[in-house]
Amino acid sequence: MANFTLLPRLACLLLFAAPLVAFATSTPDDFLQCLSLHSGNASAISKLVYTPINSSYSFVLDITIQNLRFLTPFAPKPNYIITPLNISHVLAAILCSRRYGLQMRTRSGGHDYEGLSYLSEVPFVILDMANFQLISVDAEDKTAWVQSGATVGELYYRIAEKSKTLGFPAGLCPTVGVGGHFSGGGYGTLLRKYGLAADNVIDAQLVDAQGRLLDRESMGEDLFWAIRGGGGGSFGVVVSWKVKLVPVPSTVTVFTILRTLEQNATKLVHQWQLIANKLPDDLFISLALQSTNSGPNGTRTMQASFSTLYLGGVDSLLEVTRSSFPELNVTRQDCTEMSWIESTVYFAGFPSRTPLEILLNRSSDTKMFFKNKSDYVREPIPESGLEGMWKRYFEEDEGVPQMIWSPYGGKMAEISESAIPFPHRAGVLYKIQHITLWTTGGNEVAPKHVSWIRSFYSYMAQYVSKSPREAYINYRDLDIGMNNVIGDTSYKQASVWGKKYFKKNFNRLVRVKTAVDPDNFFRHKQSIPPFSF
Ligand SMILES: Cc1cc2nc3c(=O)[nH]c(=O)nc-3n(C[C@H](O)[C@H](O)[C@H](O)COP(=O)(O)OP(=O)(O)OC[C@H]3O[C@@H](n4cnc5c(N)ncnc54)[C@H](O)[C@@H]3O)c2cc1C
């Protein structure tokens, strides 16, 4: 699918590219003319550009926004939304945005937690890659090319169309876009067996700030390293990824077991911390925690859900759980055998027998208001610490705060911290995603919920990784620091958040950025800045 015959033709386009000068007094006509000039087909590109006077502008803007906190009339809106159909449109968007001094935000699936793919405080353009949806699977070669606007659900579906024994280790939510997801790592139920999505990227096509279309060979190993986990929106526009597919058995087994405090949840959660990262790589038991009113006589309790994917049949799963986690008391009745592709539907939260085509439905999520944060845990939290967490959960509304604990170990512990920019490897027991999400009350209740999660995060400091307190870039959190949107961001300022996401790899990311985008064209509140004091 990767059309490398395009490279020479696009290189020609570049030779004639306009000088990169910002004109403060441009008009929409100037900008549109620039796009037409550089995309090679005036009538085609004009149909792909939306301005606030177009009737479809709001629809196109809002359609993939996941976090309802940012879906408000008060959020800053782009001067233009460009929805390219081919690479020359991407080039034109970059060159003309630079020429007319507009910042650019690249959006693929629109799932950024802080809305950084579609928000800016200065005049800007959204380059929306949603039309780049092609997926080409080569089952014999065990590889696939996937364009950045495709979703992980679409990738899983297309793989399963070609093979029942191949899969890919990416996220649980089918509507997440591969453009942003692979750029920040991307994990799901296969993480302990095969690592992250970004660990399994073997080539990519990217358009850089100079408008050059590059592949792995032409971009060089430094830039190829940086785009696999260094976070989206810093180095260029990823057009497509080539990924290595991974073997999965024709039968896998899943279960979800719920336990409340009255059913010994605190002890089970404590025990899970001791074993979940040491289980065989074929076994992934994640833990979701929330408070409900399902205690005796409707009192508040905590509910722990142990959700499991096992790469094998039920008999061997029962053997493993009996010997390694007998306290959970897994029975045959708890377990269901299915194909790997069916398990992706199961983990996306759909009822059994939901047709696989749900993976192709880009609006299958329920959009919600949320503010999330993340932590990495390297030492088990004592039972007294867990009880302190439950107490704080009971102070918030029922069901609003949640945590998802994802076990590490296995392949994650074998990959070196510097293999790609994602550094959270050996020694991590598990990752916590702290979630506060709500569907009623809108943005009016946001201050209350956001303030609760910030205070909970402070409480957790004593139990989680330190110096730095590590965080996952794909769970974007502006509370841990941000860049200036206008003017330079100093290395020191960006290190505050950068070292939490990338540890020592942050320095190499800054060096790559300085080499490939010294003018800092690709920028947002948490993009890697070029070096500046
Ligand atoms: C409901 C939900 C479920 C999730 N589940 C998981 C999960 O199971 N596992 C997991 O690891 N993460 C998960 N995430 C987090 C997700 O991985 C990140 O939010 C990811 O960045 C989303 O990618 P996107 O393309 O959808 O987002 P976007 O908002 O489009 O982009 C995110 C970032 O990447 C940049 N970007 C987007 N496209 C490109 C491109 N083509 N080239 C360069 N930069 C680009 C954007 O500018 C932005 O900075 C989930 C998020 C949500 C909202």
The ligand as an SDF file (V2000), in Angstrom:
LIG
                    3D

 53 58  0  0  0  0  0  0  0  0999 V2000
  -11.8930    6.2950   24.9360 C   0  0  0  0  0  0  0  0  0  0  0  0
  -10.3930    6.1790   24.9050 C   0  0  0  0  0  0  0  0  0  0  0  0
   -9.7910    4.9320   25.0160 C   0  0  0  0  0  0  0  0  0  0  0  0
   -8.4040    4.8010   24.9880 C   0  0  0  0  0  0  0  0  0  0  0  0
   -7.8430    3.5540   25.1160 N   0  0  0  0  0  0  0  0  0  0  0  0
   -6.4860    3.4290   25.0730 C   0  0  0  0  0  0  0  0  0  0  0  0
   -5.8750    2.1410   25.1940 C   0  0  0  0  0  0  0  0  0  0  0  0
   -6.5440    1.1150   25.3370 O   0  0  0  0  0  0  0  0  0  0  0  0
   -4.5240    2.0720   25.1560 N   0  0  0  0  0  0  0  0  0  0  0  0
   -3.7290    3.1870   25.0080 C   0  0  0  0  0  0  0  0  0  0  0  0
   -2.4990    3.0660   24.9420 O   0  0  0  0  0  0  0  0  0  0  0  0
   -4.2960    4.4150   24.8850 N   0  0  0  0  0  0  0  0  0  0  0  0
   -5.6420    4.5570   24.9220 C   0  0  0  0  0  0  0  0  0  0  0  0
   -6.1970    5.8020   24.8020 N   0  0  0  0  0  0  0  0  0  0  0  0
   -5.3240    6.9680   24.6510 C   0  0  0  0  0  0  0  0  0  0  0  0
   -4.9190    7.1430   23.1880 C   0  0  0  0  0  0  0  0  0  0  0  0
   -3.9190    6.1930   22.8670 O   0  0  0  0  0  0  0  0  0  0  0  0
   -4.3530    8.5460   22.9500 C   0  0  0  0  0  0  0  0  0  0  0  0
   -5.3090    9.5090   23.2880 O   0  0  0  0  0  0  0  0  0  0  0  0
   -3.9000    8.7030   21.5020 C   0  0  0  0  0  0  0  0  0  0  0  0
   -2.9960    9.7660   21.4120 O   0  0  0  0  0  0  0  0  0  0  0  0
   -5.0820    8.9300   20.5970 C   0  0  0  0  0  0  0  0  0  0  0  0
   -4.7160    8.9640   19.2540 O   0  0  0  0  0  0  0  0  0  0  0  0
   -5.7460    9.6510   18.2370 P   0  0  0  0  0  0  0  0  0  0  0  0
   -5.1330    9.6500   16.9020 O   0  0  0  0  0  0  0  0  0  0  0  0
   -7.0860    9.0640   18.4190 O   0  0  0  0  0  0  0  0  0  0  0  0
   -5.8190   11.1230   18.8610 O   0  0  0  0  0  0  0  0  0  0  0  0
   -5.6110   12.5950   18.3210 P   0  0  0  0  0  0  0  0  0  0  0  0
   -6.3360   13.4430   19.3070 O   0  0  0  0  0  0  0  0  0  0  0  0
   -5.9910   12.7240   16.8990 O   0  0  0  0  0  0  0  0  0  0  0  0
   -4.0460   12.8120   18.4410 O   0  0  0  0  0  0  0  0  0  0  0  0
   -3.3200   12.6510   19.6470 C   0  0  0  0  0  0  0  0  0  0  0  0
   -1.9510   13.3400   19.5050 C   0  0  0  0  0  0  0  0  0  0  0  0
   -1.2450   12.8130   18.3880 O   0  0  0  0  0  0  0  0  0  0  0  0
   -1.0230   13.8140   17.3900 C   0  0  0  0  0  0  0  0  0  0  0  0
   -1.2990   13.2010   16.0850 N   0  0  0  0  0  0  0  0  0  0  0  0
   -2.4830   12.7040   15.6650 C   0  0  0  0  0  0  0  0  0  0  0  0
   -2.3480   12.2170   14.4280 N   0  0  0  0  0  0  0  0  0  0  0  0
   -1.0690   12.3970   14.0610 C   0  0  0  0  0  0  0  0  0  0  0  0
   -0.3420   12.0990   12.8800 C   0  0  0  0  0  0  0  0  0  0  0  0
   -0.9280   11.5140   11.8310 N   0  0  0  0  0  0  0  0  0  0  0  0
    0.9580   12.4430   12.8180 N   0  0  0  0  0  0  0  0  0  0  0  0
    1.5590   13.0550   13.8740 C   0  0  0  0  0  0  0  0  0  0  0  0
    0.9260   13.3670   15.0160 N   0  0  0  0  0  0  0  0  0  0  0  0
   -0.3910   13.0370   15.1120 C   0  0  0  0  0  0  0  0  0  0  0  0
   -1.9870   14.9340   17.7370 C   0  0  0  0  0  0  0  0  0  0  0  0
   -1.5240   16.1860   17.2690 O   0  0  0  0  0  0  0  0  0  0  0  0
   -2.0570   14.8450   19.2450 C   0  0  0  0  0  0  0  0  0  0  0  0
   -0.9290   15.4870   19.8020 O   0  0  0  0  0  0  0  0  0  0  0  0
   -7.5860    5.9580   24.8300 C   0  0  0  0  0  0  0  0  0  0  0  0
   -8.1910    7.2110   24.7030 C   0  0  0  0  0  0  0  0  0  0  0  0
   -9.5800    7.3310   24.7610 C   0  0  0  0  0  0  0  0  0  0  0  0
  -10.2110    8.7000   24.6670 C   0  0  0  0  0  0  0  0  0  0  0  0
  1  2  1  0
  2  3  1  0
  2 52  2  0
  3  4  2  0
  4  5  1  0
  4 50  1  0
  5  6  2  0
  6  7  1  0
  6 13  1  0
  7  8  2  0
  7  9  1  0
  9 10  1  0
 10 11  2  0
 10 12  1  0
 12 13  2  0
 13 14  1  0
 14 15  1  0
 14 50  1  0
 15 16  1  0
 16 17  1  0
 16 18  1  0
 18 19  1  0
 18 20  1  0
 20 21  1  0
 20 22  1  0
 22 23  1  0
 23 24  1  0
 24 25  2  0
 24 26  1  0
 24 27  1  0
 27 28  1  0
 28 29  2  0
 28 30  1  0
 28 31  1  0
 31 32  1  0
 32 33  1  0
 33 34  1  0
 33 48  1  0
 34 35  1  0
 35 36  1  0
 35 46  1  0
 36 37  1  0
 36 45  1  0
 37 38  2  0
 38 39  1  0
 39 40  1  0
 39 45  2  0
 40 41  1  0
 40 42  2  0
 42 43  1  0
 43 44  2  0
 44 45  1  0
 46 47  1  0
 46 48  1  0
 48 49  1  0
 50 51  2  0
 51 52  1  0
 52 53  1  0
M  END
$$$$
